[in-house]
Each structure stands twice: as structure tokens, then as C-alpha cells.
Amino acid sequence: MSVLYRLLPVCSTGFAPSHLAKATNGGGACSNGFLLEVWQSENRGLLFPDSPASLFSELRMGQRSMDQITTVLLLVAAFQIKHLVADFFLQNAKMIMGREKYWHMGRTQHAGIHAAFSVVVLALFGANPMLIFWMVLIEFIVHFHIDWAKARYSVDRELRPDQPLYWYAMGTDQALHQLTYLVMIWALFACQ
């Protein structure tokens, strides 16, 4: 009998309990936050490495992994382009001036533009509409607060572009936005 073992994140769904085994005793979730999935040839038709079909199956598994890597890279690129357009090209003076105030219509519009473009990116990649809704709502809230915190910090210290702290604040702001996109990409794969 041929067997294939694969580690999967705990939040992966859709696998019958009979296909899951602990690395040592055939239980469920591993203690490190991953599930060890066991595919047996009689359950899934995987023949590793007994026949020519096994070679095709291995190549197909490799292709699926490569397709996922390609999709992740395309998502990162799409979010980068989205961020460039929404965070720099589409911001106007109304969105920038007075952003240190918590309730600021310009910042709300700015975060809304980000959310709208994220809907487009996620829809282009075939995300579930309900997942899109929740991800974009969370992104809106997170983006709004990252920008508010940066504006509050910058205004309180009267930062200008000729001061290093200005660039530290800008870099931190941008890094937090990029980390948000990485979490969104992770969630897209983990929850679909």
C-alpha cells in the first residue's frame, strides 16, 4: 500500500478524520499547529512510486504546489500595485490634511478606496464573496487605524521630510500595510 504524508495548517477544512493522523499514533492535530494528512492509495488512488501513474501523480502534486506559489506571487504583485495606486496616486489634499483627527472623512475615503480596490483584486483571484466581505471590512478598519496612528504620531512631533523620524513613521506605516496584505493572502488560502 502506498502512502503520502502532507502537513496542512490547522484551519484547513474538508478532510475526513480517517485521512488525518498524528505523526506517531494516528490521532488528529499535531501539537505544532499542523495536521498531518495521510493519503492512502485505496482512498485517493495515489500510487507512489509503484507505477508510471505514480510519476504522473507526483508531477501533478508538484504542479499544484507551483501553481499555488505562482498565485501567491501574483496576489502579492496585485496588492503592491493596488497599494501604489490607492496610497499614492489617488490621495488628494482633502485625504491628507487633518488626518491626525480620529474622525476624518478624508481618511475614511482613503481607506474606502483601498477596500474597493481589494474587492477587485480578491474577486479577480476567485475569492468567495463572503470571505471578500470580511477581509475587506477588516482591511478597511486596519488601514484606517494605521494611517490615523501615523498621522497622530507625525503631527504630535511636528515631523517634516528632512527629519529621520518622519521616514521611520512612513516606513512603519508602509510595512504595516504590506503585512496586512500578507495576512490577507494567508487568509485567502487558509479559509477557502
ABEGO torsion letter per residue (X at the ends): XBBBBBBBBAABBGBBAAABBBAAAGBBBBAAGBBBBBBBAAAAGBBOAABAAAAAAAAAAAAAAAAAAAAAAAAAAAAAAAAAAAAAAABBAAAABGAABABBAAAAAAAAAAAAAAAAAAAAAGBBAAAAAAAAAAAAAAAAAAAAAAAAAAAAAGBBAABAAAAAAAAAAAAAAAAAAAAAAAAAAAAX
